Amino acid sequence: MQPFFENIVLIYIMNILLFSWSALGANVGQFILSFSILILLHEFGHFITAKWFGCRVEKFYLFFDPWFSLWKKKIGETIYGLGWIPLGGYVKISGMIDESMDKEQMKQPAQPFEFRSKPAWQRLIIMLAGVILNVLLAFAIFAMMLFV
């Protein structure tokens, strides 16, 4: 019985050594790239509709940045950045109650550039725009697959 278990351990070690680690790195890289494209398009949907309806967009981030950013640049009134936790992204729109729960800002009267001052139909479009872009991307990918 002893040689049988030794052979299993040897086979397990050989499989680990023969595993294609470079292929794993390439697969992880491809996943992060495709996930990044999906996030960018989703957040761009919120961003472009908020700008279209005259809302001030404070931040546009790919990935989350709890303590620091890998890269950030302010262009106009918006800070564009790249966080370090690849689990999603976000667009911070003025006047939208978010996880920061800035209650002091909410006590002041609504400014015309804030999300909360917009009519309900505009707020709905801003909120749905990310999902709508994801659905359009799915249709585009499906159409490309049909023609290839």
Secondary structure, 3 states (H helix, E strand, C coil): CHHHHHHHHHHHHHHHHHCCHHHHHHHHHHHHHHHHHHHHHHHHHHHHHHHHCCCCEEEEEEEECCCCCCEEEEECCEEEEECCEEEEEEEEECCCCCCCCCHHHHHCCCCCCCHHHCCHHHHHHHHHHHHHHHHHHHHHHHHHHHHC
